[in-house]
Amino acid sequence: MVEKRMAQSKSCEGCSHAHDCKKAYEQLGCVEGPSVTRAVLLAFVAPIVAFIGALAGFGRLLENVVAESYQVPLAVVLALTTTIGVMLVVRVLIRPHQKQ
């Protein structure tokens, strides 16, 4: 680990921006902006939750309706379709509230 730190410091020795890097990272750390938590949850967690919920629901619905060998593939296709639909609806509903 010591060798890695030494190698990184040697690469900055001849750089004309060596002192500016520190300033740039300090400025990035002090930037005040809107929280991205909501966007991250909608973009990454919501599709996963929607897919798992739809997969469980369709799996339960198809238990006595479809042959056992077709239940899981059909449930997956229906869950993917439902997830895509949910995300499109969420996207349409959020669009008017986004800053331009």
MOKAPE-V155796 format. One record per residue. N is the residue number from 1. RES is the residue in three letters. SS is DSSP state (a for helix, b for strand, c for the rest). OMEGA is omega in whole degrees, -180 to 180 (* if undefined). NEAR is the number of other C-alpha atoms within 8 Angstrom. Layout:
N&RES&SS&OMEGA&NEAR + N&RES&SS&OMEGA&NEAR
//
This chain:
1&MET&c&179&4 + 2&VAL&a&-180&5 + 3&GLU&a&-180&6 + 4&LYS&a&179&7 + 5&ARG&a&179&8 + 6&MET&a&-180&8 + 7&ALA&a&179&8 + 8&GLN&a&-179&8 + 9&SER&a&178&8 + 10&LYS&a&-179&7 + 11&SER&a&-179&8 + 12&CYS&a&-175&8 + 13&GLU&a&-177&7 + 14&GLY&c&-176&5 + 15&CYS&c&179&7 + 16&SER&c&-179&5 + 17&HIS&c&-175&6 + 18&ALA&a&-179&9 + 19&HIS&a&-180&7 + 20&ASP&a&180&7 + 21&CYS&a&-178&8 + 22&LYS&a&179&8 + 23&LYS&a&-179&8 + 24&ALA&a&180&8 + 25&TYR&a&176&8 + 26&GLU&a&179&8 + 27&GLN&a&179&8 + 28&LEU&a&179&7 + 29&GLY&a&-178&6 + 30&CYS&a&-177&6 + 31&VAL&c&176&6 + 32&GLU&c&-180&4 + 33&GLY&c&-179&4 + 34&PRO&c&178&4 + 35&SER&c&180&5 + 36&VAL&c&-177&6 + 37&THR&a&-179&6 + 38&ARG&a&-180&7 + 39&ALA&a&180&7 + 40&VAL&a&179&9 + 41&LEU&a&179&9 + 42&LEU&a&-176&9 + 43&ALA&a&-172&8 + 44&PHE&a&-175&8 + 45&VAL&a&-178&9 + 46&ALA&a&178&9 + 47&PRO&a&-180&11 + 48&ILE&a&179&8 + 49&VAL&a&179&8 + 50&ALA&a&-180&11 + 51&PHE&a&-179&12 + 52&ILE&a&178&9 + 53&GLY&a&180&8 + 54&ALA&a&179&12 + 55&LEU&a&178&12 + 56&ALA&a&-180&8 + 57&GLY&a&-180&8 + 58&PHE&a&176&11 + 59&GLY&a&179&11 + 60&ARG&a&-179&7 + 61&LEU&a&-175&8 + 62&LEU&c&-176&10 + 63&GLU&c&-175&9 + 64&ASN&c&-175&6 + 65&VAL&c&-174&6 + 66&VAL&c&177&8 + 67&ALA&c&-173&7 + 68&GLU&a&-178&7 + 69&SER&a&-179&5 + 70&TYR&a&-174&8 + 71&GLN&a&-176&12 + 72&VAL&a&179&9 + 73&PRO&a&179&7 + 74&LEU&a&178&8 + 75&ALA&a&179&12 + 76&VAL&a&180&9 + 77&VAL&a&179&8 + 78&LEU&a&179&11 + 79&ALA&a&177&13 + 80&LEU&a&179&9 + 81&THR&a&179&8 + 82&THR&a&180&11 + 83&THR&a&178&12 + 84&ILE&a&178&8 + 85&GLY&a&179&8 + 86&VAL&a&-178&9 + 87&MET&a&176&9 + 88&LEU&a&178&8 + 89&VAL&a&179&8 + 90&VAL&a&-180&8 + 91&ARG&a&179&8 + 92&VAL&a&-180&8 + 93&LEU&a&-178&8 + 94&ILE&a&-175&8 + 95&ARG&a&-180&7 + 96&PRO&c&-177&6 + 97&HIS&c&-179&6 + 98&GLN&c&175&6 + 99&LYS&c&-179&3 + 100&GLN&c&*&2
//
